[in-house]
């Protein structure tokens, strides 16, 4: 599952999800964009918060998986 698709399915824009995240912890819009584009992997705490807000299993987010020879990633 792509994080962008999960965000859109949950009804958030990038800006609105950053505002919600900032109620709990610090995350800039640029940092969130880098997470969504797969440039960086978030901290465990932030990954769990994002996945909770989107209602997805954090282990199923494609951008957070490490490439493995045995998979199609």
Rosetta blueprint (number, residue, H / E / L):
1 X L
2 X L
3 X H
4 X H
5 X H
6 X H
7 X H
8 X H
9 X H
10 X L
11 X L
12 X L
13 X L
14 X H
15 X H
16 X H
17 X H
18 X H
19 X H
20 X H
21 X H
22 X L
23 X L
24 X L
25 X L
26 X L
27 X L
28 X L
29 X H
30 X H
31 X H
32 X H
33 X H
34 X H
35 X H
36 X H
37 X L
38 X L
39 X L
40 X L
41 X L
42 X L
43 X L
44 X H
45 X H
46 X H
47 X H
48 X H
49 X H
50 X H
51 X H
52 X H
53 X H
54 X H
55 X L
56 X L
57 X L
58 X H
59 X H
60 X H
61 X L
62 X H
63 X H
64 X H
65 X L
66 X L
67 X L
68 X L
69 X L
70 X L
71 X L
72 X L
73 X L
